[in-house]
Amino acid sequence: MSLSVSNLSAGYDRKMVLKKMSFSDIESGQLVGLIGPNAAGKSTLFKAMTGLIKPKHGEIMLNGINVTTLNRRARSKLVAYMPQTFFCNAILTVFESVLLALKQTSGWRVKSDNLACVEAILRDLGLLHLASRGLSELSGGQSQMVAVARTLVRNPELVLLDEPTSALDLHHQLSILTAVRRAVTSQGIVAMVALHDLNLAAEYCDRLILINNGIILADGPPDHVLSLPDVDETYRVRTNLEHTKRGSLYVDAQLAVQ
């Protein structure tokens, strides 16, 4: 499986946000981090890939299929998208909401393996103790974790996660990205995750794509991208790329002198 984007332009009404964006194949089993400041175009790219907005030009190729030509239902079977904000049906329990997400891409008859699949994803994400809890009873961070579970349980070919750790404490940030990393590897799916935390991006992603103003500025391994002056210019900071005692990359950043 692979994903590539070629000459993609998309936006809202007359405002063009993405400007002839292209990137080479993302292979199955890879987790690619999409980084860049607020309003860089990260969410717009995900919305174009999932069909929420229609690209003006370009192709989005997933396993040889141009997904821009598919209808919403066909695309939803291939692509799972978790936006920054998500709808919460307070009537459902956590288990029921994840099961509902699973059944949206298959028949509505519930089978025993469906239940086992939901239980497994809740266990992987450390949510099993919340299975019978109503969604309205959850904290913001717990709700976000459940949204990740609803995305991963569908076992799609492409997963798009828009800031999945934004409302989580450090423990749950690591838990979520560890689970995503494990799912990407074990299921052989293609995954992209938009992140503001460059250190999380460096730790968990195989490849980083830096964008700003709807244009790709850098694309490559984390140690390459995060060492480029484009990072400082894009975020308007000064950074040093260092290594921790256990060998992990660490971005030391401070405000640039005006």
Secondary structure by P-SEA (a helix, b strand, c coil): cbbbbcbbbbbccccccccccccccccccbbbbbbbcccccaaaaaaaaaccccccbbbbbccccccccccaaaaaacbbbbccbbbbcccccaaaaaaaaaaccccccccaaaaaaaaaaaaaaccccccccccccccaaaaaaaaaaaaaaacccbbbbccccccccaaaaaaaaaaaaaaaaaabbbbbbbbccaaaaaacccbbbbbccccccccccaaaaaacaaaaaaacbbbbbbccccbbbbbbcccccc
